[in-house]
Amino acid sequence: MKIYALLAVSFAVEAQPVYDLVLKGGHVVDPKNRISGVMDVAVRDGRIARVAAGIPVGQARKVIDVAGLYVAPGLIDMHAHLYNRPGSPAPKRNQSVQPDAVAFRSGITTIVDAGTSGWRDFPNFKEITIDRSRARVLAWLNIVSAGMGFGNEDDPAQMDAEGAARMAKAHPDLIVGFKTAHYAGPGWEAVDGAVKAGGIAGLPVMIDFGTATVDRNIKTLFREKLRPGDVYTHCFSGLRREIVNGQLSPYMLEARERGIVMDVGHGAGSFFWNMTIPAIEQKFYPDTISTDMHFGSMNGAMKDLLNVMSKFLNLKVPFDDLIAMTTSRAAKTLRRPGLGTLDVGVEADIAVLAIEKGKFGFLDSKGVRFDGSQRISGELTLRKGAVVWDLNGRTGVRLP
């Protein structure tokens, strides 16, 4: 009798669910781990528990059928604007978005503010936005102490490398590096200040190069100013002679060889078909894809991260490469190895995506349309294992 009792207990234990949730039958794309194929993903206690084919449905409390869809690590948008600074006078450039309102519907679980705050107002940004967001919010800190928005980004007197570095060291879990943007002065003070802060804190910089001149040009920027691991955003804008007469600048190729990261940063005015198409035809793909998300760009040609990815998909950039650009490569740039991956044990940030077939139109920053036949859409997003976006009610209980 004791043997039968022990066997009964053993079978009961085995029958208990092992996982909280299993995503069943999707095409898993995890570039960091070189996975691309039909597999299941199991979640337990808010973390990735297993990635394998044929996980038994009886081992999960909840099973979500994602057959025919793509399952990827939660996407990373490493250039967005997320801080609406309070107070008076009202900032002229207050076009920031609320992270949770834009991230999850696009499969984004990590979104990075790109220099909207400087070191003086970062504590307020942290209090009113970062700490209150369900999405993971990180920050590139503006080299200008008061951040974007007050017409001070051309004033070297307001650029404080030491103060920025101190703030970054105080918040290593949140601040990923330093940003300069919109500088139209005669010298290199903005770039030099950001790089100096990066040197002190041991962090990369993101450069929105602003207005190029005869003396301030990408040749000097890439050869003499930026370091391997630094980010050149708006890489297909064409505003700094990245592409001339349809030919990619040799300085862009040199920069890539030096390890400078080429980031899309689509925005409202930094993505043009006559720049992007020649670059892709010459096999010069971006390293990372980001949105430069703000009110203007999200309601214009950019729309969201998946729309930007769809543009490159229709230019024949492989889907798995697009996932790498928005997961593992972005995580490497941000020096966050626990992000952009489905490693067992990491937080279960997951994007479930569909590729729609049909006739779609995609705009650039001049309103020029490119017709495509594919569009990526966000079906399901998990943050720390919890469903935070469900486009078609896949996790719901059907009406009887």
C-alpha positions as CSV (number, residue, x, y, z in Angstrom):
1,M,0.0,0.0,0.0
2,K,2.9,2.3,0.8
3,I,4.3,1.8,-2.7
4,Y,1.0,2.7,-4.3
5,A,0.6,5.7,-2.1
6,L,4.1,6.9,-3.1
7,L,3.3,6.4,-6.8
8,A,0.1,8.4,-6.4
9,V,2.0,11.3,-4.8
10,S,4.6,11.1,-7.5
11,F,2.0,11.2,-10.3
12,A,0.2,14.2,-8.6
13,V,3.5,16.1,-8.4
14,E,4.2,15.4,-12.1
15,A,0.7,16.6,-13.0
16,Q,1.3,20.0,-11.4
17,P,2.0,22.8,-13.9
18,V,5.7,23.6,-14.1
19,Y,5.2,27.0,-16.0
20,D,2.9,29.9,-15.6
21,L,2.6,30.4,-19.4
22,V,3.8,28.8,-22.6
23,L,3.7,30.5,-26.0
24,K,3.1,27.6,-28.3
25,G,4.2,26.9,-31.8
26,G,5.5,30.3,-32.9
27,H,8.6,31.0,-35.0
28,V,11.2,32.1,-32.4
29,V,13.8,34.6,-33.4
30,D,16.5,35.2,-30.8
31,P,19.6,36.5,-32.6
32,K,21.8,36.5,-29.5
33,N,21.3,32.7,-29.2
34,R,21.2,32.1,-32.9
35,I,17.7,30.7,-32.7
36,S,15.3,31.0,-35.7
37,G,12.7,28.3,-35.9
38,V,9.4,26.9,-34.6
39,M,9.7,26.5,-30.8
40,D,7.8,27.1,-27.6
41,V,8.7,29.7,-24.9
42,A,7.9,29.0,-21.3
43,V,7.6,31.6,-18.6
44,R,7.8,31.1,-14.8
45,D,7.8,33.8,-12.1
46,G,8.1,36.6,-14.6
47,R,11.2,35.1,-16.3
48,I,12.1,33.0,-19.2
49,A,12.1,29.4,-18.0
50,R,12.7,27.4,-21.2
51,V,12.9,27.7,-25.0
52,A,12.4,24.4,-26.8
53,A,10.3,22.5,-29.2
54,G,7.4,20.5,-28.0
55,I,6.9,21.7,-24.4
56,P,3.9,19.6,-23.2
57,V,0.8,21.7,-22.8
58,G,0.1,20.0,-19.4
59,Q,3.1,21.7,-18.0
60,A,1.6,25.2,-18.2
61,R,-1.1,26.9,-16.3
62,K,-1.9,28.9,-19.5
63,V,-1.1,28.1,-23.1
64,I,-1.3,30.7,-25.8
65,D,-1.4,29.5,-29.4
66,V,1.0,31.7,-31.5
67,A,1.4,29.4,-34.5
68,G,2.0,31.4,-37.6
69,L,3.5,34.3,-35.7
70,Y,7.0,35.3,-34.7
71,V,8.2,35.3,-31.1
72,A,11.1,37.6,-30.3
73,P,12.7,39.2,-27.3
74,G,11.0,42.4,-26.2
75,L,12.0,45.1,-28.7
76,I,14.3,48.0,-27.8
77,D,13.8,51.5,-29.1
78,M,17.0,53.4,-28.2
79,H,16.0,56.8,-29.4
80,A,12.7,58.3,-28.2
81,H,11.6,61.5,-26.3
82,L,9.7,60.7,-23.1
83,Y,10.1,63.7,-20.7
84,N,7.5,66.5,-20.7
85,R,9.2,68.9,-18.4
86,P,6.8,70.7,-16.1
87,G,7.1,74.4,-15.0
88,S,7.3,77.8,-16.5
89,P,8.3,78.9,-19.1
90,A,6.9,76.1,-21.1
91,P,9.6,74.4,-23.2
92,K,9.3,75.0,-26.9
93,R,10.1,71.4,-27.8
94,N,7.8,69.6,-25.3
95,Q,6.6,66.9,-27.8
96,S,7.5,63.9,-25.7
97,V,5.3,60.9,-25.4
98,Q,4.2,58.8,-22.4
99,P,6.2,55.5,-22.6
100,D,3.4,53.0,-21.8
101,A,1.1,54.7,-24.3
102,V,3.4,54.0,-27.3
103,A,5.8,51.1,-26.3
104,F,3.8,47.9,-25.8
105,R,1.6,48.1,-28.9
106,S,4.8,48.0,-30.9
107,G,6.4,45.1,-29.1
108,I,8.7,47.5,-27.2
109,T,9.6,46.6,-23.6
110,T,12.6,48.9,-23.3
111,I,12.5,52.5,-24.5
112,V,15.3,55.0,-24.2
113,D,15.0,58.7,-23.8
114,A,17.5,60.4,-26.1
115,G,18.7,63.6,-24.3
116,T,15.4,65.2,-23.4
117,S,16.7,65.7,-19.9
118,G,20.1,67.0,-18.8
119,W,21.7,66.3,-15.4
120,R,19.9,69.1,-13.7
121,D,16.4,67.9,-14.5
122,F,17.1,64.1,-14.7
123,P,15.8,63.6,-11.1
124,N,12.5,65.1,-12.1
125,F,12.4,62.9,-15.2
126,K,13.0,59.9,-13.1
127,E,10.3,60.8,-10.6
128,I,7.5,61.6,-13.0
129,T,8.2,59.3,-15.9
130,I,10.8,56.5,-15.3
131,D,9.5,55.5,-11.9
132,R,5.9,55.5,-13.0
133,S,6.3,53.5,-16.2
134,R,5.6,49.9,-16.7
135,A,7.9,49.8,-19.7
136,R,11.6,49.8,-18.9
137,V,12.8,53.4,-19.4
138,L,16.5,54.2,-19.8
139,A,18.1,57.5,-20.7
140,W,20.8,59.1,-22.8
141,L,21.6,62.3,-20.7
142,N,21.9,65.5,-22.6
143,I,25.3,67.2,-22.4
144,V,23.3,70.5,-21.9
145,S,22.6,70.7,-18.2
146,A,18.9,71.7,-18.6
147,G,18.3,69.3,-21.5
148,M,16.4,69.9,-24.7
149,G,13.8,72.6,-25.2
150,F,15.0,76.0,-24.1
151,G,17.1,77.1,-27.1
152,N,20.2,76.4,-25.2
153,E,21.7,73.5,-27.2
154,D,24.0,75.9,-29.1
155,D,25.4,77.5,-25.9
156,P,28.7,75.9,-24.8
157,A,28.4,77.6,-21.4
158,Q,25.5,75.3,-20.6
159,M,27.3,72.1,-21.4
160,D,28.7,70.4,-18.3
161,A,30.6,67.2,-18.8
162,E,31.5,66.8,-15.2
163,G,27.9,67.3,-13.9
164,A,26.6,64.9,-16.5
165,A,29.1,62.3,-15.6
166,R,28.3,62.6,-11.9
167,M,24.6,62.1,-12.5
168,A,25.4,59.0,-14.7
169,K,27.5,57.5,-12.0
170,A,24.7,58.1,-9.5
171,H,22.2,56.2,-11.7
172,P,24.1,53.4,-13.5
173,D,21.0,51.4,-13.8
174,L,19.2,54.0,-15.8
175,I,21.6,56.3,-17.6
176,V,23.2,54.5,-20.6
177,G,25.3,57.4,-22.0
178,F,25.2,61.0,-23.2
179,K,23.5,62.8,-26.1
180,T,24.1,66.0,-28.0
181,A,21.7,67.3,-30.6
182,H,20.7,70.3,-32.8
183,Y,24.0,72.1,-32.3
184,A,24.5,74.8,-34.9
185,G,27.5,76.6,-33.4
186,P,30.9,77.0,-35.2
187,G,33.0,74.5,-33.2
188,W,32.9,71.1,-31.7
189,E,31.9,72.0,-28.1
190,A,28.8,69.9,-28.0
191,V,30.4,66.7,-29.4
192,D,33.6,67.2,-27.3
193,G,31.5,67.8,-24.2
194,A,29.5,64.6,-24.7
195,V,32.6,62.6,-25.4
196,K,34.4,64.0,-22.4
197,A,31.4,63.0,-20.2
198,G,31.5,59.6,-21.7
199,G,35.2,59.3,-20.9
200,I,34.7,60.3,-17.3
201,A,31.8,57.9,-16.8
202,G,33.0,55.1,-19.1
203,L,29.9,55.3,-21.3
204,P,29.1,55.8,-25.0
205,V,27.5,58.9,-26.6
206,M,24.7,59.3,-29.1
207,I,25.3,62.1,-31.7
208,D,22.6,63.9,-33.5
209,F,25.1,65.9,-35.5
210,G,23.0,69.0,-36.0
211,T,24.1,71.4,-38.8
212,A,27.3,70.4,-40.7
213,T,29.7,73.0,-42.0
214,V,32.9,73.0,-43.9
215,D,34.8,72.6,-40.6
216,R,32.2,70.5,-38.8
217,N,31.8,67.4,-41.0
218,I,31.4,63.7,-40.7
219,K,35.0,63.0,-41.8
220,T,36.3,64.8,-38.7
221,L,33.5,63.4,-36.5
222,F,34.2,59.8,-37.4
223,R,38.0,60.0,-37.6
224,E,38.9,62.3,-34.7
225,K,35.9,62.6,-32.4
226,L,33.9,59.5,-31.9
227,R,35.1,56.3,-30.3
228,P,34.1,52.6,-31.0
229,G,30.7,52.0,-29.5
230,D,29.5,55.6,-29.9
231,V,26.3,56.0,-31.8
232,Y,25.6,58.1,-34.9
233,T,21.9,58.5,-35.1
234,H,19.9,59.8,-38.1
235,C,22.3,57.8,-40.3
236,F,20.1,58.0,-43.4
237,S,19.1,61.7,-43.1
238,G,21.5,62.8,-45.9
239,L,21.8,66.1,-44.1
240,R,25.5,65.7,-43.5
241,R,26.5,64.2,-46.9
242,E,26.2,60.6,-45.8
243,I,25.1,59.8,-49.3
244,V,26.3,61.9,-52.3
245,N,24.9,61.4,-55.8
246,G,23.6,58.0,-54.7
247,Q,26.9,56.8,-53.4
248,L,27.6,56.1,-49.8
249,S,30.3,58.3,-48.3
250,P,33.6,56.4,-47.7
251,Y,33.6,58.0,-44.2
252,M,30.5,56.1,-43.3
253,L,32.3,52.8,-44.2
254,E,35.3,53.9,-42.2
255,A,33.1,54.7,-39.2
256,R,31.6,51.3,-39.3
257,E,35.0,49.6,-39.5
258,R,36.0,51.6,-36.4
259,G,33.0,50.3,-34.5
260,I,30.8,53.4,-34.6
261,V,27.1,52.3,-34.4
262,M,24.9,53.4,-37.2
263,D,21.4,54.1,-35.9
264,V,18.3,55.0,-38.0
265,G,16.6,57.6,-35.6
266,H,13.8,58.1,-38.2
267,G,12.1,61.1,-36.5
268,A,10.1,63.7,-38.4
269,G,12.8,64.9,-40.7
270,S,15.6,62.4,-40.8
271,F,14.5,59.5,-43.1
272,F,14.5,59.9,-46.9
273,W,14.0,57.2,-49.5
274,N,16.7,58.7,-51.8
275,M,19.2,58.2,-49.0
276,T,18.0,54.9,-47.6
277,I,17.5,53.0,-50.8
278,P,21.0,53.5,-52.2
279,A,22.5,52.6,-48.8
280,I,20.6,49.4,-48.6
281,E,21.4,48.6,-52.3
282,Q,25.0,49.0,-51.4
283,K,24.5,46.5,-48.5
284,F,25.0,49.2,-45.9
285,Y,22.4,48.2,-43.3
286,P,21.9,50.1,-40.1
287,D,23.3,48.5,-36.9
288,T,20.2,49.6,-34.9
289,I,16.7,50.8,-35.8
290,S,15.1,53.5,-33.6
291,T,12.2,55.8,-34.0
292,D,13.1,59.2,-32.6
293,M,9.6,59.0,-31.2
294,H,7.7,62.3,-30.4
295,F,4.3,63.8,-31.2
296,G,5.5,65.0,-34.6
297,S,7.1,61.8,-35.8
298,M,4.4,59.4,-34.5
299,N,1.7,61.3,-36.3
300,G,3.8,61.7,-39.5
301,A,5.8,59.4,-41.7
302,M,7.5,57.5,-38.8
303,K,4.4,56.2,-36.9
304,D,6.0,53.6,-34.7
305,L,9.0,51.2,-34.5
306,L,7.2,48.3,-36.4
307,N,6.4,50.7,-39.3
308,V,10.0,51.7,-39.5
309,M,11.1,48.1,-39.5
310,S,8.5,47.4,-42.2
311,K,10.1,49.9,-44.4
312,F,13.4,48.0,-44.3
313,L,11.6,44.7,-44.7
314,N,10.1,45.9,-48.0
315,L,13.7,46.9,-49.0
316,K,14.5,43.2,-48.6
317,V,16.4,43.4,-45.4
318,P,15.9,40.0,-43.8
319,F,13.4,39.8,-40.9
320,D,15.8,38.1,-38.6
321,D,18.3,41.0,-39.2
322,L,15.6,43.5,-38.3
323,I,14.9,41.7,-35.0
324,A,18.7,41.7,-34.2
325,M,18.8,45.5,-34.9
326,T,16.0,46.0,-32.3
327,T,17.1,43.5,-29.7
328,S,20.6,42.0,-29.4
329,R,22.5,44.8,-31.2
330,A,20.6,47.5,-29.4
331,A,21.3,45.8,-26.1
332,K,25.0,45.5,-26.9
333,T,25.1,49.2,-27.7
334,L,23.4,50.0,-24.4
335,R,25.7,47.6,-22.6
336,R,22.7,45.7,-21.2
337,P,23.4,42.0,-21.9
338,G,20.3,40.9,-20.1
339,L,18.0,42.7,-22.6
340,G,17.1,41.8,-26.1
341,T,17.4,38.0,-25.5
342,L,15.3,35.0,-24.5
343,D,18.1,33.6,-22.2
344,V,16.8,31.4,-19.5
345,G,16.5,33.4,-16.3
346,V,16.1,36.9,-17.8
347,E,13.0,38.9,-17.3
348,A,10.3,37.6,-19.7
349,D,10.1,40.6,-22.0
350,I,8.6,39.1,-25.2
351,A,7.2,40.5,-28.5
352,V,4.9,38.4,-30.6
353,L,4.7,39.8,-34.1
354,A,2.9,39.1,-37.4
355,I,3.9,39.8,-41.0
356,E,0.8,41.0,-42.9
357,K,0.6,40.5,-46.7
358,G,-1.1,43.1,-48.9
359,K,-0.7,46.5,-50.4
360,F,0.8,49.1,-48.0
361,G,2.3,52.6,-48.5
362,F,5.2,53.9,-46.5
363,L,6.2,57.6,-46.4
364,D,9.5,59.3,-45.9
365,S,10.1,62.7,-44.2
366,K,9.3,64.5,-47.4
367,G,6.0,62.7,-47.9
368,V,7.4,60.5,-50.7
369,R,5.6,57.1,-50.8
370,F,7.1,53.7,-51.2
371,D,4.7,50.9,-52.0
372,G,5.3,47.6,-50.2
373,S,3.7,44.2,-49.8
374,Q,4.5,43.4,-46.2
375,R,3.9,45.1,-42.9
376,I,4.9,44.0,-39.4
377,S,2.3,44.3,-36.7
378,G,2.3,43.7,-32.9
379,E,0.1,40.9,-31.8
380,L,1.1,40.3,-28.2
381,T,3.6,41.9,-25.8
382,L,4.8,40.5,-22.4
383,R,6.6,42.6,-19.8
384,K,8.1,40.5,-16.9
385,G,5.9,37.7,-18.0
386,A,2.6,39.6,-17.8
387,V,0.6,40.4,-20.9
388,V,0.6,44.2,-21.5
389,W,-0.7,44.2,-25.1
390,D,-3.0,41.8,-26.8
391,L,-4.2,43.0,-30.2
392,N,-6.6,40.1,-31.0
393,G,-7.5,38.8,-27.6
394,R,-5.4,35.7,-27.8
395,T,-5.2,35.5,-24.1
396,G,-8.9,36.0,-23.4
397,V,-11.6,33.5,-22.6
398,R,-14.1,33.0,-25.5
399,L,-17.8,33.8,-25.0
400,P,-19.8,30.6,-24.6
